[in-house]
Amino acid sequence: MLANGRKAATPSLLDPPGPPMTAYLENDQLLPRFQALDQFLRDHHHLWHPRPFTSLRLPWETTHPELAEWLRGQTLADAESAHNDPCHVLAPAPYPQLAAEAQALATVGDLSTTALAPASPRLNVDVPGRKWQQIEAFASHLDFARRARHWLDWCAGKGHLGRRLLGEEQRLTCLEHDSALVAAGEHLSRHHQLPAEHRLQDVMAESAAAQLSADHTPVALHACGDLHVRLIQLASANGCQQLAIAPCCYNRTSGPGYTPLSSAARTSTLRLDLDDLGLPLSETVTAGNRVRRQRDQSMAWRLGFDLLQRQLRQSDDYLPTPSLPSSWLQKSFADYCHDLAALKGLTVTNAPDWPALEAAGWQRLAQVRNLERVRNLFRRPLELWLVLDRALYLREQGYNVRLGTFCPHQLTPRNLLLLAEQPVDNSVSNFTVPG
């Protein structure tokens, strides 16, 4: 039993081996951890902000030549093996010191669990296995002091999460902007004879505010960027007594960069652009071999074309290129470059040595992936900084907040969960919806 009276998380077959992680974070621990992360990220901004993919040489390579030379000498296979565990790499200084600090600052423990009734038969039909495991893990960590009366599944899709949470004497409302998903969700809820209402709603529209009331318990599992920020703002404004959010896709925002939520983040000098916000999402744990081979070929060819366009334009600047359909990879490398050059208004002159240029692209890919190991040390610290900004905002709105993990990162790297609940003794006043 934990000091707060809640049940400690119990190990499962999904748990990674090794010693237990530190405890999850609560109210008074949020700001000190945020400030430590903020200092760490600002101090080392020059290491994680530049992107190896767009620069032939990184500024920090002149100050850490031994590390740069070592990384550039590693193979693509070396980079792949270290991708999901960048902190345990025997690289020259200052890599080990940075890795140790990043790991210490970014570690949070599993949230406490609560008893979860077995799922109804065939409730998981039409849900991919990994997604169902995420739903089960999320649901088992919604350890609120009050029992929810009315679940609100935000960006619900077909409403799989909401139906899994629904218990006796509880209601469910699902909000979704895709009419086909709303119809499919209604069909499933009727099939299982559950008291669920599926509403067609763009959660970014002004009308979304009227969909939340004080008796709702909103939940969002991997609602992207602005979508989960919108929920945080509306739920607190409308007096929802509790909510649970597992954030995702921080770079899915309408602005040119990050807009801080909490007073602590607003006073920080750290400024994040869209590329920065995409850094926490660069870890992949689910891609199969075919997808990885296709991804590698696409990146190697882009990097080969990048070398070519620098020659054609007589410029050492990176030239952004659009996302291309996978069918482009069925072309020859020469045709790929000719067609991409035409797309960017360039003409390929003379006759490049196409095999040598393609080989150079693959060589650059190995160097890029290995140089990215330094950036990868900051993936989790930056993500925790972003989630702590959300946690501190909710704390400023009067919520008691807990922040921890709800599943191992092998199931999903986006495994941070925010639980926010109004204090029980303030429940009466907090149930009043602002007029």
NORGISUL-V398846 format. One record per pair of residues at least 24 apart in sequence whose C-alpha atoms are under 10 Angstrom apart, sorted by the first residue. I is the first residue (numbers start at 1). GAP is how many residues later the second one is. If there is no record, write none. Layout:
I;GAP + I;GAP
//
This chain:
1;111 + 2;110 + 5;107 + 6;105 + 6;106 + 6;107 + 6;108 + 6;137 + 6;138 + 6;139 + 7;104 + 7;105 + 7;106 + 7;107 + 7;108 + 7;136 + 8;102 + 8;103 + 8;104 + 8;105 + 8;106 + 9;100 + 9;101 + 9;102 + 9;103 + 9;104 + 9;105 + 9;131 + 9;132 + 9;397 + 10;100 + 10;102 + 10;103 + 11;99 + 12;395 + 12;396 + 14;119 + 14;123 + 14;393 + 14;394 + 14;395 + 14;396 + 14;397 + 15;392 + 15;393 + 15;394 + 15;395 + 15;396 + 16;391 + 16;392 + 16;393 + 16;394 + 20;89 + 20;90 + 21;86 + 21;87 + 21;88 + 21;89 + 22;82 + 22;85 + 22;86 + 22;87 + 22;88 + 22;382 + 23;84 + 23;85 + 23;86 + 23;87 + 23;88 + 23;89 + 23;380 + 23;381 + 23;382 + 24;83 + 24;84 + 24;85 + 24;86 + 24;87 + 24;88 + 24;378 + 24;379 + 24;380 + 24;381 + 24;393 + 25;83 + 25;84 + 25;85 + 25;86 + 25;363 + 25;366 + 25;376 + 25;377 + 25;378 + 25;379 + 25;393 + 26;365 + 26;369 + 26;374 + 26;375 + 26;376 + 26;377 + 26;378 + 26;393 + 27;364 + 27;365 + 27;368 + 27;372 + 27;373 + 27;374 + 27;375 + 27;376 + 27;393 + 28;364 + 28;367 + 28;372 + 28;373 + 29;372 + 29;373 + 29;374 + 30;355 + 30;358 + 30;359 + 30;361 + 30;362 + 30;365 + 30;371 + 30;372 + 30;373 + 31;233 + 31;357 + 31;358 + 31;360 + 31;361 + 31;364 + 33;72 + 33;73 + 33;351 + 33;352 + 33;355 + 34;71 + 34;230 + 34;231 + 34;347 + 34;350 + 34;351 + 34;352 + 34;353 + 34;354 + 34;355 + 34;357 + 34;358 + 35;229 + 35;230 + 35;233 + 35;350 + 35;353 + 36;69 + 36;345 + 36;349 + 37;64 + 37;65 + 37;68 + 37;69 + 37;341 + 37;344 + 37;345 + 37;347 + 37;348 + 37;351 + 38;226 + 38;227 + 38;230 + 38;231 + 38;232 + 38;343 + 38;344 + 38;347 + 39;229 + 39;230 + 39;231 + 40;58 + 40;61 + 40;62 + 40;65 + 40;338 + 40;341 + 40;342 + 41;61 + 41;229 + 41;337 + 41;340 + 41;341 + 41;344 + 42;226 + 42;227 + 42;228 + 42;229 + 43;227 + 44;54 + 44;334 + 45;225 + 45;226 + 45;330 + 45;333 + 46;329 + 47;325 + 47;327 + 47;328 + 47;330 + 47;331 + 48;228 + 48;231 + 48;324 + 48;325 + 48;326 + 48;327 + 48;328 + 48;329 + 48;330 + 48;331 + 48;334 + 49;223 + 49;224 + 49;226 + 49;227 + 49;230 + 49;326 + 49;329 + 50;225 + 50;226 + 50;322 + 50;325 + 51;224 + 51;225 + 51;228 + 51;317 + 51;320 + 51;321 + 51;324 + 52;312 + 52;313 + 52;315 + 52;316 + 52;317 + 52;318 + 52;319 + 52;320 + 52;323 + 53;246 + 53;249 + 53;250 + 53;253 + 53;265 + 53;311 + 53;312 + 53;314 + 53;315 + 53;316 + 53;318 + 53;319 + 54;249 + 54;252 + 54;263 + 54;264 + 54;265 + 54;266 + 54;314 + 55;261 + 55;262 + 55;263 + 55;313 + 56;250 + 56;251 + 56;260 + 56;261 + 56;262 + 56;308 + 56;311 + 56;312 + 57;311 + 57;314 + 58;313 + 61;310 + 64;28 + 64;29 + 64;30 + 64;31 + 65;27 + 65;28 + 66;25 + 66;26 + 66;27 + 66;28 + 67;24 + 67;25 + 67;26 + 67;27 + 67;28 + 67;304 + 67;307 + 68;24 + 68;299 + 68;302 + 68;303 + 68;306 + 69;298 + 69;302 + 70;300 + 70;301 + 71;295 + 71;296 + 71;297 + 71;298 + 71;299 + 71;300 + 71;301 + 71;302 + 71;303 + 72;291 + 72;292 + 72;294 + 72;295 + 72;296 + 72;297 + 72;298 + 72;299 + 73;293 + 73;294 + 73;297 + 74;292 + 74;293 + 74;295 + 74;296 + 74;297 + 75;288 + 75;290 + 75;291 + 75;292 + 75;294 + 75;295 + 76;220 + 76;286 + 76;287 + 76;288 + 76;289 + 76;290 + 76;291 + 76;292 + 76;293 + 76;294 + 77;289 + 77;292 + 77;293 + 78;288 + 78;291 + 78;292 + 79;286 + 79;287 + 79;288 + 79;289 + 79;290 + 79;291 + 79;292 + 79;293 + 79;294 + 80;286 + 80;289 + 80;290 + 80;293 + 82;287 + 82;288 + 82;291 + 82;294 + 83;199 + 83;200 + 83;201 + 83;202 + 83;286 + 83;287 + 83;289 + 83;290 + 83;293 + 83;294 + 84;198 + 84;199 + 84;200 + 84;201 + 84;289 + 84;292 + 84;325 + 84;326 + 84;329 + 85;198 + 85;288 + 85;291 + 85;292 + 86;286 + 86;287 + 86;288 + 86;289 + 86;290 + 86;291 + 86;292 + 86;293 + 87;286 + 87;287 + 87;289 + 87;290 + 87;291 + 88;289 + 89;284 + 94;280 + 95;278 + 95;279 + 95;282 + 98;276 + 98;279 + 98;280 + 99;275 + 99;277 + 99;278 + 99;279 + 100;277 + 101;276 + 101;280 + 102;275 + 102;276 + 102;277 + 102;278 + 102;279 + 102;280 + 103;274 + 103;275 + 103;277 + 103;278 + 104;277 + 105;275 + 105;276 + 105;279 + 105;280 + 106;271 + 106;272 + 106;273 + 106;274 + 106;275 + 106;276 + 106;277 + 106;278 + 106;279 + 107;273 + 107;274 + 107;277 + 107;297 + 107;298 + 108;276 + 108;295 + 108;296 + 108;297 + 108;308 + 109;294 + 109;295 + 109;296 + 109;297 + 109;307 + 110;31 + 110;293 + 110;294 + 110;295 + 110;296 + 110;297 + 110;298 + 110;305 + 110;306 + 110;307 + 111;29 + 111;30 + 111;31 + 111;32 + 111;291 + 111;292 + 111;293 + 111;294 + 111;295 + 111;296 + 111;305 + 111;306 + 111;307 + 111;308 + 112;28 + 112;29 + 112;30 + 112;31 + 112;290 + 112;292 + 112;293 + 112;294 + 113;24 + 113;25 + 113;26 + 113;27 + 113;28 + 113;29 + 113;30 + 113;31 + 113;293 + 114;25 + 114;26 + 114;27 + 114;28 + 114;29 + 114;30 + 115;24 + 115;25 + 115;26 + 115;27 + 115;28 + 116;24 + 116;25 + 116;26 + 116;48 + 116;49 + 116;51 + 117;47 + 117;48 + 117;49 + 117;50 + 118;46 + 119;44 + 119;45 + 119;46 + 119;47 + 120;43 + 120;44 + 120;72 + 121;71 + 122;70 + 123;37 + 123;40 + 123;41 + 123;65 + 123;66 + 123;68 + 123;69 + 124;36 + 124;37 + 124;39 + 124;40 + 125;35 + 125;63 + 126;32 + 126;34 + 126;62 + 127;31 + 127;33 + 130;156 + 130;281 + 130;282 + 131;29 + 131;30 + 131;280 + 131;281 + 132;28 + 132;29 + 132;32 + 133;274 + 133;278 + 133;279 + 134;27 + 134;87 + 134;88 + 134;272 + 134;273 + 134;274 + 134;277 + 134;278 + 134;281 + 135;25 + 135;26 + 135;27 + 135;29 + 135;30 + 135;86 + 135;271 + 135;272 + 136;25 + 136;28 + 136;29 + 136;270 + 136;271 + 137;268 + 137;269 + 137;270 + 137;271 + 137;274 + 137;278 + 138;27 + 138;81 + 138;82 + 138;83 + 138;106 + 138;107 + 138;108 + 138;267 + 138;268 + 138;269 + 138;277 + 138;278 + 138;279 + 139;25 + 139;26 + 139;80 + 139;82 + 139;105 + 139;267 + 140;25 + 140;266 + 140;267 + 141;103 + 141;263 + 141;264 + 141;265 + 141;266 + 141;276 + 141;278 + 142;77 + 142;101 + 142;102 + 142;264 + 142;275 + 142;276 + 142;277 + 143;101 + 143;276 + 144;98 + 144;99 + 144;100 + 144;275 + 144;276 + 144;277 + 145;97 + 145;276 + 145;277 + 145;278 + 145;279 + 146;95 + 146;96 + 146;275 + 146;276 + 146;278 + 147;70 + 147;95 + 148;67 + 148;68 + 148;69 + 148;70 + 148;93 + 148;94 + 148;95 + 149;66 + 149;67 + 149;68 + 150;46 + 150;63 + 150;64 + 150;65 + 150;66 + 150;67 + 150;68 + 151;45 + 151;64 + 151;65 + 151;66 + 151;67 + 151;68 + 151;92 + 152;44 + 152;45 + 152;59 + 152;60 + 152;61 + 152;63 + 152;64 + 152;65 + 152;66 + 152;67 + 152;68 + 152;91 + 153;45 + 153;63 + 153;64 + 153;65 + 153;66 + 153;67 + 153;68 + 154;47 + 154;49 + 154;64 + 154;65 + 154;66 + 154;67 + 154;68 + 154;69 + 154;73 + 154;74 + 154;77 + 154;91 + 155;46 + 155;47 + 155;48 + 155;64 + 155;65 + 155;66 + 155;67 + 155;68 + 155;69 + 155;72 + 155;73 + 155;76 + 156;25 + 156;26 + 156;29 + 156;42 + 156;43 + 156;63 + 156;64 + 156;65 + 156;67 + 157;24 + 157;25 + 157;26 + 157;27 + 157;28 + 157;41 + 158;24 + 158;25 + 158;26 + 158;27 + 158;28 + 158;29 + 158;30 + 158;31 + 158;40 + 159;25 + 159;26 + 159;27 + 159;29 + 159;30 + 159;37 + 159;38 + 159;39 + 160;25 + 160;28 + 160;29 + 161;58 + 161;59 + 161;60 + 162;27 + 162;34 + 162;56 + 162;57 + 162;58 + 163;25 + 163;26 + 163;29 + 163;31 + 163;32 + 163;33 + 165;54 + 166;28 + 166;29 + 166;30 + 167;27 + 167;28 + 168;26 + 168;27 + 169;26 + 170;24 + 170;25 + 170;26 + 171;24 + 171;25 + 171;26 + 171;45 + 172;24 + 172;25 + 172;26 + 172;44 + 172;45 + 172;46 + 173;24 + 173;25 + 173;26 + 173;38 + 173;39 + 173;43 + 173;44 + 173;45 + 174;24 + 174;25 + 174;26 + 174;27 + 174;44 + 174;45 + 175;24 + 175;25 + 175;26 + 175;27 + 175;28 + 175;33 + 175;36 + 176;24 + 176;25 + 176;26 + 176;27 + 177;24 + 177;25 + 177;26 + 177;27 + 178;24 + 202;25 + 203;24 + 203;25 + 203;27 + 203;28 + 203;31 + 204;24 + 204;25 + 204;26 + 204;27 + 205;25 + 208;26 + 209;24 + 209;25 + 209;26 + 209;28 + 209;29 + 210;24 + 210;28 + 211;24 + 211;27 + 212;24 + 212;25 + 212;26 + 212;27 + 212;28 + 212;221 + 213;24 + 213;25 + 213;26 + 213;27 + 213;28 + 213;218 + 213;219 + 213;220 + 213;221 + 214;24 + 214;25 + 214;26 + 214;27 + 214;28 + 214;213 + 214;216 + 214;217 + 214;218 + 214;219 + 214;220 + 215;24 + 215;25 + 215;26 + 215;27 + 215;216 + 215;217 + 215;218 + 216;24 + 216;25 + 216;26 + 216;27 + 216;215 + 217;24 + 217;25 + 217;26 + 217;27 + 217;204 + 218;24 + 218;25 + 218;26 + 218;27 + 219;24 + 219;25 + 219;26 + 219;27 + 219;199 + 219;200 + 220;24 + 220;25 + 220;26 + 220;27 + 220;28 + 220;197 + 220;198 + 221;24 + 221;25 + 221;26 + 221;27 + 221;193 + 221;194 + 221;196 + 222;24 + 222;25 + 222;26 + 222;27 + 222;192 + 222;193 + 222;194 + 222;195 + 223;24 + 223;25 + 223;26 + 223;27 + 223;29 + 224;24 + 224;25 + 224;26 + 224;27 + 224;28 + 224;29 + 225;24 + 225;25 + 225;26 + 225;27 + 225;28 + 225;29 + 225;52 + 226;24 + 226;25 + 226;26 + 226;27 + 226;28 + 226;29 + 227;25 + 227;26 + 228;162 + 229;24 + 229;32 + 229;161 + 232;29 + 232;158 + 232;159 + 232;161 + 232;162 + 232;188 + 233;28 + 233;157 + 233;160 + 233;161 + 233;164 + 235;159 + 236;157 + 236;158 + 236;160 + 236;161 + 236;162 + 236;163 + 236;184 + 236;186 + 236;194 + 236;197 + 237;160 + 237;193 + 237;196 + 237;197 + 238;192 + 238;193 + 238;194 + 238;195 + 238;196 + 238;197 + 239;158 + 239;183 + 239;188 + 239;190 + 239;191 + 239;192 + 239;193 + 239;194 + 239;195 + 240;159 + 240;180 + 240;181 + 240;182 + 240;187 + 240;190 + 240;191 + 240;192 + 240;193 + 241;158 + 241;179 + 241;180 + 241;181 + 241;182 + 241;183 + 241;185 + 241;186 + 241;187 + 241;189 + 241;190 + 242;157 + 242;158 + 242;159 + 242;177 + 242;178 + 242;179 + 242;180 + 242;181 + 243;156 + 243;158 + 243;175 + 243;176 + 243;177 + 243;178 + 243;179 + 244;157 + 244;158 + 244;159 + 244;173 + 244;174 + 244;175 + 244;176 + 244;177 + 245;142 + 245;145 + 245;158 + 245;171 + 245;172 + 245;173 + 245;174 + 245;175 + 246;141 + 246;157 + 246;158 + 246;159 + 246;160 + 246;168 + 246;169 + 246;170 + 246;171 + 246;172 + 246;173 + 247;136 + 247;139 + 247;140 + 247;143 + 247;167 + 247;168 + 247;169 + 247;170 + 247;171 + 248;32 + 248;33 + 248;135 + 248;139 + 248;165 + 248;166 + 248;167 + 248;168 + 249;28 + 249;29 + 249;30 + 249;31 + 249;32 + 249;165 + 250;24 + 250;26 + 250;27 + 250;28 + 250;29 + 250;30 + 250;31 + 250;133 + 250;136 + 250;137 + 251;24 + 251;25 + 251;26 + 251;27 + 251;28 + 251;29 + 251;30 + 252;25 + 252;26 + 253;24 + 258;128 + 260;126 + 260;129 + 260;130 + 260;133 + 261;125 + 261;127 + 261;128 + 261;129 + 261;130 + 261;131 + 261;132 + 261;133 + 262;126 + 262;127 + 262;128 + 262;129 + 262;130 + 262;131 + 262;132 + 262;133 + 262;134 + 262;135 + 263;126 + 263;129 + 263;130 + 263;133 + 264;124 + 264;125 + 264;128 + 264;129 + 265;120 + 265;121 + 265;123 + 265;124 + 265;125 + 265;127 + 265;128 + 266;123 + 272;110 + 276;103 + 276;106 + 277;102 + 277;105 + 277;106 + 277;109 + 278;101 + 278;105 + 279;96 + 279;97 + 279;99 + 279;100 + 279;101 + 279;103 + 279;104 + 280;95 + 280;96 + 280;97 + 280;98 + 280;99 + 280;100 + 280;101 + 280;102 + 280;103 + 280;104 + 280;106 + 280;133 + 280;134 + 281;98 + 281;99 + 281;102 + 281;132 + 281;133 + 282;94 + 282;97 + 282;131 + 283;93 + 283;96 + 283;97 + 283;126 + 283;129 + 283;130 + 283;131 + 284;125 + 284;126 + 284;128 + 284;129 + 285;124 + 285;125 + 285;126 + 285;127 + 285;128 + 286;124 + 286;125 + 286;126 + 286;127 + 294;32 + 294;35 + 295;31 + 295;34 + 296;66 + 296;69 + 296;70 + 297;32 + 297;61 + 297;64 + 297;65 + 297;68 + 298;25 + 298;26 + 298;27 + 298;28 + 298;30 + 298;31 + 299;62 + 299;63 + 299;65 + 299;66 + 299;69 + 300;58 + 300;59 + 300;60 + 300;61 + 300;62 + 300;63 + 300;64 + 300;65 + 300;66 + 300;68 + 301;28 + 301;32 + 301;33 + 301;35 + 301;36 + 301;56 + 301;57 + 301;58 + 301;59 + 301;60 + 301;61 + 301;63 + 301;64 + 302;34 + 302;35 + 302;38 + 302;56 + 302;59 + 302;60 + 302;63 + 303;54 + 303;55 + 303;57 + 303;58 + 303;59 + 303;60 + 303;61 + 303;62 + 303;65 + 304;29 + 304;33 + 304;50 + 304;52 + 304;53 + 304;54 + 304;55 + 304;56 + 304;57 + 304;58 + 304;59 + 304;60 + 304;61 + 305;28 + 305;29 + 305;31 + 305;32 + 305;33 + 305;35 + 305;36 + 305;52 + 305;53 + 305;55 + 305;56 + 306;31 + 306;55 + 307;50 + 307;51 + 307;53 + 307;54 + 307;57 + 308;29 + 308;33 + 308;40 + 308;44 + 308;46 + 308;49 + 308;53 + 309;28 + 309;31 + 309;32 + 309;35 + 309;37 + 309;38 + 309;39 + 311;37 + 311;38 + 312;29 + 312;34 + 312;35 + 312;36 + 312;37 + 313;33 + 313;34 + 319;25 + 320;24 + 333;24 + 333;25 + 334;24 + 380;33 + 380;34 + 383;31 + 383;33 + 384;32 + 387;29 + 387;30 + 387;31 + 388;30 + 390;28 + 391;26 + 391;27 + 391;28 + 391;29 + 394;24 + 394;25 + 394;26 + 394;27 + 394;28 + 395;25 + 395;26 + 395;27 + 397;25 + 398;24 + 398;25 + 398;28 + 398;32 + 399;24 + 399;31 + 400;24
//
